[in-house]
């Protein structure tokens, strides 16, 4: 089956070789979304039962005619959803037939981030509005502009994490800067998974980031804090929909 690395309508055909008639048609998706949907369908349906070892990245890439980076992105999201675990030198194994109630994001969970981020990033955004330099502002503008044009999901996720790190740096508070930098990998993993499973989350984030930037540029601590709070709330809503789904 050829997914290609771009958005392509497709008929999935079973991770473990199940007949294609056992699957429903999938709407137009990115390659990573399509691979994730296929993996998730096989796991949740029991075609790939708990304890089963998934094919290697290379084998999956060949099966779906996509790059290994696309497969890797889908597998990271499977792990974040609590469906699989990867053991170095052994492979990736199915550990649950249901999505976890919380995303697994390396050292931190989505719940950890949801509880901590408002206490860090909202005040950081407010401080950034009054303390940012012209260089900070120019860099943030460049990142937001690049995100709006970025078609590569992995590149967008990296820019997203950088945006939040730079706001913390622009706050002039070393504690905020250090904490957000420490969260960078977890933030990227969460963003990556939400973009694959939540409808139009990437576009919504672009608009939310633009509002944060506009408030910071205007020098309004109140508006910047409000815009960041709205962004974090939207992320929490998306996470809630994922858990309910």
C-alpha positions in Angstrom: 0.0 0.0 0.0 1.4 3.4 -1.0 0.5 6.2 1.4 3.3 8.6 0.2 4.5 11.3 2.6 1.8 13.8 1.7 -1.9 13.9 2.3 -3.5 11.0 0.4 -6.9 9.3 0.5 -6.4 5.6 1.1 -7.8 2.2 2.1 -5.9 0.8 5.1 -5.0 -2.9 5.0 -4.3 -4.3 8.4 -1.1 -4.1 10.4 -0.9 -7.9 10.8 -2.2 -8.8 7.3 -5.9 -8.7 8.0 -8.1 -8.5 4.9 -8.8 -5.0 3.8 -12.6 -5.7 3.9 -12.3 -5.6 7.7 -11.5 -1.9 7.7 -13.5 1.2 7.1 -12.4 3.8 4.5 -10.3 6.6 5.9 -10.7 10.2 4.9 -8.0 12.4 3.4 -5.1 12.4 5.9 -1.5 13.2 6.2 0.8 10.1 5.9 1.6 10.1 9.6 -2.1 10.5 10.5 -2.9 7.6 8.2 -0.2 5.3 9.6 -1.3 6.2 13.2 -4.9 5.5 12.3 -4.0 2.2 10.9 -1.9 1.2 13.9 -4.5 2.4 16.3 -7.3 0.5 14.5 -5.3 -2.7 14.5 -4.5 -2.4 18.2 -7.9 -1.3 19.4 -9.7 -4.0 17.3 -7.4 -6.7 18.6 -5.9 -7.5 15.3 -2.6 -6.6 17.0 -3.3 -8.0 20.5 -1.6 -6.9 23.7 1.8 -8.5 23.8 2.2 -8.5 20.1 5.5 -7.1 18.6 4.9 -4.6 15.9 7.0 -4.8 12.6 10.2 -2.8 12.6 10.2 0.9 11.4 11.8 -0.2 8.2 9.2 -2.9 7.6 6.3 -0.5 8.3 7.9 2.2 6.1 8.1 -0.4 3.2 4.6 -1.6 3.8 3.0 1.9 3.7 5.6 3.3 1.2 6.4 6.2 3.5 9.7 7.4 5.1 10.9 6.0 8.3 10.5 9.5 9.9 6.7 9.3 9.2 6.5 5.8 10.8 8.6 7.1 13.8 6.2 10.0 14.2 3.2 7.6 14.3 4.9 5.2 16.7 5.8 8.1 19.1 2.1 9.0 19.1 1.1 5.3 19.7 3.4 5.3 22.7 2.1 8.7 23.9 -1.5 7.3 23.7 -0.4 4.4 26.0 -0.9 1.8 23.3 2.7 0.7 22.8 6.1 0.7 24.4 9.5 0.5 22.6 12.4 -1.3 24.2 15.8 -0.6 22.8 17.2 -3.6 20.9 14.0 -5.5 21.3 11.3 -3.6 19.4 7.9 -2.0 19.9 5.2 -4.0 21.7 1.5 -3.5 22.2 0.8 -2.9 25.9 -2.8 -1.8 25.9 -5.8 -2.2 23.7 -7.2 1.1 24.8 -6.0 4.7 24.7 -4.7 5.7 28.2 -6.5 8.3 30.2 -3.3 10.4 30.1 -0.7 11.0 27.4 2.7 9.5 28.2 5.3 12.1 27.2 8.7 10.8 28.4 9.5 12.0 31.9 6.2 13.9 32.1 2.6 13.2 31.4 0.0 15.4 29.8 -1.6 15.9 33.2 1.7 17.0 34.6 1.9 19.7 31.8 -1.7 20.7 32.2 -1.3 21.3 35.9 2.0 23.1 35.7 2.0 25.2 32.6 -0.6 27.8 33.7 1.6 28.7 36.7 4.6 29.1 34.5 3.7 30.2 31.0 0.9 32.6 31.8 3.0 34.9 34.0 5.9 34.4 31.6 3.9 35.7 28.7 2.8 38.7 30.8 6.4 39.5 31.7 7.5 39.0 28.1 5.1 41.7 27.0 6.8 44.3 29.1 10.4 43.0 29.0 10.9 41.6 25.5 13.6 43.2 23.4 13.2 44.1 19.7 15.3 41.1 18.9 13.0 38.9 20.9 10.0 40.3 19.1 11.6 39.8 15.7 12.5 36.2 16.5 9.0 35.4 17.7 7.5 37.0 14.6 9.7 34.9 12.4 8.7 31.7 14.2 5.0 32.5 14.0 5.3 33.3 10.3 7.2 30.1 9.6 4.7 28.0 11.5 1.8 29.3 9.4 3.6 28.2 6.2 5.1 24.9 7.5 3.8 21.7 5.9 6.2 19.3 7.6 4.6 18.2 10.9 7.9 17.5 12.6 9.3 20.9 11.7 6.1 22.6 12.9 6.3 20.8 16.3 9.9 21.9 16.7 8.9 25.6 16.0 6.0 25.3 18.4 8.3 24.2 21.3 10.8 26.9 20.3 8.0 29.6 20.4 7.1 28.7 24.0 10.8 28.5 25.1 11.5 32.0 23.6 8.5 33.6 25.4 9.9 32.2 28.7 13.3 33.6 27.8 11.8 37.0 26.8 10.2 37.1 30.2 13.6 37.8 31.7 12.9 35.3 34.5 15.6 32.6 34.6 13.4 30.2 36.5 10.6 30.4 33.9 13.2 30.0 31.1 14.8 27.0 32.7 11.5 25.2 33.5 10.0 25.6 30.0 13.3 24.5 28.4 13.2 21.4 30.6 9.6 20.7 29.3 10.6 21.2 25.7 10.7 17.5 24.7 7.4 16.7 26.5 5.7 19.8 24.9 6.9 18.7 21.5 5.6 15.1 22.0 2.2 16.4 23.2 1.9 18.8 20.3 2.9 16.1 17.8 0.2 13.7 19.1 -2.5 16.3 19.3 -1.9 17.3 15.8 -2.3 13.7 14.6 -5.5 12.9 16.5 -7.3 16.2 17.2 -9.1 17.9 14.3 -7.4 21.0 12.9 -5.4 21.5 16.1 -2.3 22.8 14.2 -4.3 25.6 12.5 -6.0 26.5 15.8 -2.6 26.7 17.5 -1.3 29.0 14.8 -4.2 31.5 15.5 -3.7 31.2 19.2 0.1 31.9 18.8 -0.7 34.9 16.7 -2.9 36.4 19.4 -0.1 35.8 22.0 2.4 37.5 19.8 0.1 40.5 19.0 -0.3 41.1 22.8 3.4 40.8 23.4 4.1 43.2 20.6 1.6 45.7 22.0 3.4 45.5 25.4 0.2 44.5 27.2 0.9 42.1 30.1 -2.8 41.6 30.7 -3.6 40.7 27.1 -0.6 38.5 26.7 -1.4 36.6 29.9 -5.0 36.2 28.7 -4.0 35.0 25.3 -1.6 32.4 26.8 -4.3 31.3 29.2 -6.8 30.8 26.3 -4.1 28.8 24.4 -3.5 26.5 27.3 -7.2 26.0 27.9 -7.7 25.1 24.2 -4.9 22.5 24.5 -6.6 21.1 27.6 -9.9 20.9 25.8 -8.2 19.0 22.9 -6.6 16.6 25.4 -10.0 16.1 27.0 -11.5 15.2 23.7 -8.7 12.7 23.0 -9.4 11.0 26.4 -13.1 10.9 25.8 -12.5 9.6 22.3 
